[in-house]
Amino acid sequence: MRLTLRRSLRMFYLAMLCVTFLFVTPAAAAEQMIRVGLAAGQNNLTFTSEGPLEVLDQFTGKTVLKLSAANQALAVAFDPKGRLLLNGKAIETTGLRLRSNTESMIALNRQRYRGEIELLPKKGGRTSLTVVNVLPMEQYLYGIIAREISPDWAREAVKAQAVAARTYALYSLNKHGKDGYDVCSGTDCQVYGGRNAESASGNAAVDATRGEVMLYNGRPIAAYFHSSSGGYTESSDNVWGGNSPYIKGVLDFDQESPYYSWDKQVSSSVLEGKLKKAGYSIGRLSGIELSALPDKRPLPNRTSADRAPSGRVKALTLISESGRKEISGNQLRSILGLNSTLFDITIIETRGNGKSDAEPKAGALHRLTPGAEQMVRFNGYGWGHGLGMSQWGAKAMAEKAPLGDSKYYQKILRHYYSGIEIRKTY
């Protein structure tokens, strides 16, 4: 009797545990769909598909055209009255959805895309369309990896890039909502090349980390990444002014990067011209004020008005006949096309005999002689904004990963992003 009762109680508790698990354990989240803007302001487009292609009215869902033969062209244009034409025939809609079967790709200008294509009327114009690729998140990532990192690098570095790209995509959802899509396909978001940009190793890195996202306080982070930091990454508040607690300056391992150090020289007259074109009408320069970049970084226990702890230029002062004008390091980088804001300045005076003299590094004031033939030399380090993961640093870390450690990419991510949680969301 006691044994039977004990067995009955055990079965009861097991049943209750199963019921509790069913109600408490959240259901697995569905994979996120994402809308990628491919082009805007288009009034003449040609599509093909590897298989049958169905064209639906974007607003009613009704089929308006079917192309049963593979690689049959679909021409989309407008007639003089502003009506939408499909292979020369006018239809009564301004929005379309192109759908093929799950294995076939839809091509635009020889670029193939997974998922579906939407053609939406561009705001403010009845005779132009916005082209949007709608597809599952993981398939979107397939088209990103090789455009953002070499997929042939050490596997753990590519997996770290896959998680960073997925996280940044989720963080950026609806970034371009006013334009009718979530993210663009260029550098303002992440560079997306569709099926043509995919590689077997890149896809494998995405599959190996499927659904994994970096979270801070339960939300996807702004998982910024860049090519090479020049030895030390930067905190977010020293670059764009935002305070992201998970983007902190850390030691980098990118010394083998081809972009670790760089040099660019600009004549004083060219510099003045570029500054004027950018809205800095300061006339002839007589000096540039910027403290020297210390040999040791991060900067030792001191705050600097013009440099961040990593040594990156926060701001410098232009001195001219019209007075003093401050310009941020980011603005000057954009104006001159510099690799990064981690740089030093020297002035090179060219003499009549063809020889030149570079001023000594000591001191914050770099003097120029107005009207003289001079070169401003920017010698710097790194490539990119310096926030978040350094791709060349991640490569170096991955190459030293213990043999068989398939989770080492998480160590890489935790090095570059502070206080994060890595969670599988689907």
C-alpha positions in Angstrom: 0.0 0.0 0.0 2.8 2.4 0.9 4.7 1.6 -2.3 1.6 2.2 -4.4 0.9 5.5 -2.7 4.5 6.6 -3.1 4.4 5.7 -6.8 1.0 7.5 -7.2 2.4 10.6 -5.6 5.5 10.5 -7.7 3.3 10.3 -10.9 1.2 13.1 -9.6 4.2 15.4 -9.0 5.7 14.5 -12.4 2.4 15.3 -14.1 2.2 18.7 -12.2 5.8 19.4 -13.2 4.9 18.8 -16.9 1.9 21.1 -16.6 4.0 23.8 -14.9 6.6 23.5 -17.6 4.0 23.9 -20.4 2.7 27.1 -18.8 5.9 28.7 -17.5 8.3 28.0 -20.3 7.8 30.6 -23.1 7.1 29.3 -26.6 10.1 29.6 -28.9 9.9 32.9 -30.7 9.4 32.9 -34.5 12.2 34.0 -36.7 12.1 37.7 -37.4 11.3 38.9 -40.9 13.1 42.0 -42.2 12.4 44.5 -44.9 15.5 45.7 -46.8 15.4 48.7 -49.1 17.3 47.9 -52.3 16.5 51.0 -54.4 14.3 54.1 -54.4 12.9 56.4 -57.1 12.8 53.7 -59.8 10.5 54.0 -62.8 11.8 51.3 -65.1 12.7 47.8 -63.7 13.3 44.4 -65.1 13.0 41.2 -63.0 13.6 37.5 -63.7 13.1 34.4 -61.6 14.7 31.0 -61.6 11.3 29.5 -61.3 7.6 30.5 -61.8 6.9 34.1 -60.8 3.7 35.3 -59.3 2.8 39.1 -59.2 0.3 40.2 -56.6 -1.4 43.5 -55.9 0.3 44.7 -52.8 -2.9 46.2 -51.3 -5.5 43.5 -52.2 -3.4 40.4 -52.3 -4.9 39.4 -55.6 -2.8 37.8 -58.3 -2.5 40.2 -61.3 0.1 38.2 -63.4 1.7 34.8 -63.5 4.9 33.9 -65.4 5.2 30.1 -65.5 8.5 29.8 -67.4 11.8 30.1 -65.6 13.9 33.2 -66.4 11.0 35.0 -68.2 11.4 38.7 -67.9 9.0 41.0 -66.0 9.2 44.6 -67.1 7.8 47.2 -64.7 7.4 50.7 -66.0 5.0 53.7 -66.2 3.0 55.0 -69.2 2.6 58.7 -69.9 -0.6 58.8 -67.9 1.3 57.6 -64.8 -0.3 54.1 -64.9 1.8 51.1 -63.9 2.7 48.7 -66.7 3.6 45.0 -66.5 5.2 43.8 -69.7 3.5 46.7 -71.4 0.0 46.1 -70.0 -1.5 48.7 -67.7 -2.8 47.6 -64.3 -4.9 49.4 -61.7 -2.6 49.4 -58.7 0.5 51.3 -57.6 2.0 48.6 -55.4 3.2 45.0 -56.2 4.6 41.9 -54.5 6.7 39.5 -56.5 6.8 35.9 -55.2 8.5 32.8 -56.4 8.7 29.3 -54.9 11.0 28.8 -51.8 13.9 27.5 -53.8 13.9 30.1 -56.6 15.6 33.5 -56.5 14.2 36.7 -57.9 16.8 38.8 -59.8 17.0 42.5 -60.3 19.9 43.8 -62.5 21.5 40.3 -62.3 21.5 40.5 -58.5 19.6 37.6 -57.0 17.6 37.8 -53.8 15.9 35.3 -51.5 12.4 35.9 -50.2 9.9 38.3 -51.8 10.2 41.6 -53.6 7.8 44.5 -52.9 7.4 47.5 -55.2 5.9 50.4 -53.3 5.0 53.8 -54.6 7.6 56.3 -53.5 6.3 59.0 -51.2 5.7 62.2 -53.1 5.8 60.7 -56.5 3.2 58.6 -58.4 5.6 57.4 -61.1 8.4 56.0 -59.0 8.8 52.9 -57.0 10.8 51.8 -53.9 12.2 48.2 -54.2 12.1 46.2 -50.9 13.4 42.7 -50.3 11.3 40.9 -47.6 12.9 37.8 -46.2 13.7 35.9 -42.9 16.5 37.3 -40.8 18.9 34.4 -41.2 18.7 34.5 -45.0 19.3 38.3 -44.8 22.5 37.6 -42.8 23.7 35.2 -45.5 23.9 38.2 -47.8 25.8 40.4 -45.3 28.7 38.3 -43.9 31.0 38.4 -46.9 30.3 42.1 -47.4 31.4 43.0 -43.9 34.2 40.5 -43.1 36.2 37.9 -44.9 34.3 34.6 -44.6 37.5 32.7 -44.9 39.0 34.1 -41.7 39.2 31.9 -38.6 35.7 30.5 -38.0 35.2 31.9 -34.5 35.7 35.5 -35.8 33.2 35.0 -38.6 30.7 33.6 -36.0 31.3 36.6 -33.8 30.5 38.8 -36.9 27.3 36.8 -37.5 26.0 37.5 -34.0 27.0 41.1 -34.2 25.3 41.5 -37.5 22.1 39.8 -36.3 22.0 41.9 -33.2 22.6 45.2 -35.0 19.9 44.3 -37.5 17.3 43.7 -34.7 18.4 46.9 -33.0 17.9 48.7 -36.4 14.4 47.4 -37.2 12.3 50.3 -38.6 15.3 52.6 -38.9 14.0 53.5 -42.3 10.3 53.0 -41.5 9.3 56.3 -43.1 10.7 55.0 -46.4 8.7 51.8 -46.2 11.4 49.4 -45.0 13.5 48.5 -41.9 17.1 48.8 -43.1 18.9 49.9 -46.2 21.4 47.8 -48.1 24.4 50.2 -47.8 26.9 51.3 -45.2 24.3 53.4 -43.3 23.0 50.1 -42.1 24.9 47.0 -43.1 26.1 46.2 -46.6 23.8 43.6 -48.1 24.4 41.9 -51.4 21.7 39.3 -51.6 22.3 35.8 -52.9 25.3 36.9 -55.0 27.2 37.9 -51.9 26.8 34.6 -50.1 29.5 32.1 -49.3 29.5 28.6 -47.9 31.6 29.5 -44.9 29.7 32.7 -44.2 26.4 30.8 -44.3 27.8 28.2 -42.0 28.7 30.9 -39.4 25.2 32.2 -39.5 23.7 28.7 -39.2 26.0 27.9 -36.3 24.8 30.9 -34.3 21.2 30.8 -35.5 19.0 33.1 -33.4 21.8 34.2 -31.0 21.6 37.9 -30.0 23.5 40.2 -27.7 21.3 41.8 -25.1 21.7 44.5 -22.5 18.9 44.9 -20.0 16.9 42.5 -22.2 17.2 44.5 -25.4 19.3 44.0 -28.5 22.4 46.3 -28.4 23.7 48.7 -31.0 26.4 46.2 -31.9 28.8 48.6 -33.7 31.8 47.1 -35.4 34.7 48.4 -37.4 37.7 47.2 -39.3 40.7 48.1 -37.1 41.0 50.2 -34.0 44.7 51.0 -34.0 45.4 49.3 -30.7 42.5 50.5 -28.5 38.8 50.8 -29.1 36.7 53.7 -27.9 33.7 54.4 -25.6 30.6 55.5 -27.3 30.3 58.8 -25.5 33.6 60.0 -26.9 32.6 59.4 -30.5 29.0 60.3 -31.2 28.0 61.6 -27.8 25.6 58.7 -26.9 26.3 56.8 -23.7 25.9 53.1 -24.5 27.2 51.3 -21.3 28.1 48.2 -23.3 30.4 50.2 -25.7 33.6 50.8 -23.7 37.2 51.3 -24.8 39.2 48.1 -24.5 42.6 46.8 -25.6 42.7 45.6 -29.2 44.8 43.0 -30.9 44.8 44.4 -34.5 48.6 44.9 -34.9 48.6 42.6 -38.0 45.9 44.7 -39.7 47.0 46.4 -42.9 45.2 49.4 -41.6 46.9 49.5 -38.2 48.9 52.5 -39.2 48.5 55.0 -42.1 49.7 58.3 -43.4 48.1 61.0 -45.5 49.5 64.4 -46.6 47.4 67.4 -47.8 48.7 70.7 -49.0 47.6 73.7 -46.9 45.8 75.2 -49.9 43.9 72.0 -50.6 43.0 71.8 -46.9 41.7 75.4 -46.9 39.6 74.6 -50.1 38.1 71.4 -48.6 37.2 73.2 -45.4 35.6 76.1 -47.3 33.5 73.6 -49.4 32.4 72.0 -46.1 31.2 75.4 -44.8 34.3 76.5 -42.8 35.2 79.8 -44.6 38.2 80.6 -42.5 40.6 81.9 -45.1 44.3 81.1 -45.0 45.4 78.9 -42.1 48.2 80.1 -39.8 48.0 77.2 -37.4 46.3 74.0 -36.1 46.0 73.4 -32.4 46.1 69.7 -31.4 48.0 68.0 -28.6 50.5 65.4 -29.5 49.4 61.8 -29.5 51.1 60.1 -26.5 53.3 57.0 -27.2 51.3 55.1 -24.6 47.6 54.6 -24.9 45.0 54.7 -23.4 45.9 58.1 -22.0 47.3 57.7 -18.5 44.9 59.0 -15.8 44.1 62.4 -17.3 41.3 64.0 -19.2 42.0 65.9 -22.4 39.9 68.5 -24.0 40.9 67.5 -27.5 41.6 63.7 -27.2 39.6 60.7 -25.9 41.3 58.1 -23.7 42.2 56.0 -26.8 44.0 59.0 -28.2 41.3 59.7 -30.9 40.8 63.3 -31.7 37.6 64.8 -30.1 38.2 68.3 -31.5 41.0 70.5 -32.8 41.3 74.2 -33.4 41.9 75.9 -36.8 43.6 79.3 -36.5 43.4 81.7 -39.4 43.2 85.4 -40.4 39.5 85.3 -39.4 40.1 83.9 -35.9 39.9 80.5 -34.2 37.4 77.8 -35.2 36.9 74.5 -33.5 36.1 71.4 -35.6 35.4 67.9 -34.4 37.7 65.0 -35.3 34.8 63.2 -36.9 34.0 66.3 -39.1 37.6 66.6 -40.2 37.8 62.9 -40.9 34.7 63.1 -43.2 36.0 66.2 -45.0 39.5 64.8 -45.7 38.5 61.1 -46.0 40.9 60.1 -43.2 40.9 56.4 -42.1 40.1 57.3 -38.5 40.2 60.0 -35.9 43.2 58.5 -34.2 46.0 60.6 -35.7 48.8 63.1 -35.1 49.7 66.2 -37.1 53.0 67.4 -38.4 53.7 70.3 -40.7 56.1 69.8 -43.6 57.7 73.0 -45.1 58.9 72.5 -48.7 62.0 74.5 -49.6 63.2 75.6 -53.0 65.8 72.9 -53.2 63.1 70.2 -53.0 63.9 69.2 -49.5 61.4 69.4 -46.7 61.4 69.9 -42.9 58.9 68.2 -40.6 58.2 70.1 -37.4 59.0 68.3 -34.1 56.1 66.5 -32.5 56.3 68.3 -29.1 53.7 71.0 -28.5 50.1 71.5 -29.3 50.3 74.4 -31.8 51.3 73.5 -35.3 52.2 76.7 -37.1 51.6 77.4 -40.8 52.9 80.3 -42.9 50.0 81.7 -44.9 50.7 81.6 -48.6 53.8 79.4 -48.2 54.0 76.0 -49.8 53.4 73.5 -47.0 52.0 70.1 -46.4 49.9 69.0 -43.4 50.7 65.4 -42.6 48.2 63.2 -40.8 49.9 60.0 -39.5 47.4 57.8 -37.8 46.1 54.4 -36.7 43.1 52.2 -37.4 40.2 52.2 -39.8 36.7 53.1 -38.8 35.0 54.8 -35.8 36.6 52.5 -33.2 33.4 51.5 -31.5 32.5 47.9 -30.5 34.2 44.9 -32.2 37.4 45.4 -34.1 37.2 42.8 -36.9 41.0 42.5 -37.3 41.2 42.2 -33.5 38.5 39.5 -33.5 40.5 37.7 -36.2 43.6 37.7 -34.0 41.7 36.4 -31.0 40.0 33.6 -33.1 43.4 32.4 -34.4 44.5 31.8 -30.9 41.2 30.0 -29.9 41.7 26.6 -28.2 41.3 23.8 -30.6 37.7 22.5 -30.7 36.2 25.4 -28.7 33.1 26.1 -30.7 31.9 28.8 -28.3 35.0 30.9 -28.4 33.2 33.5 -30.5 31.2 34.4 -27.3 34.5 35.2 -25.6 35.4 37.5 -28.5 32.0 39.3 -28.2 32.2 39.7 -24.4 35.7 41.3 -24.8 34.4 44.0 -27.2 30.9 44.5 -25.7 30.8 45.0 -21.9 28.2 43.5 -19.6 26.1 41.8 -22.3 24.0 38.6 -22.3 24.2 36.3 -25.3 20.8 34.6 -25.7 19.3 32.3 -28.4 16.0 34.0 -29.2 14.7 31.4 -31.7 
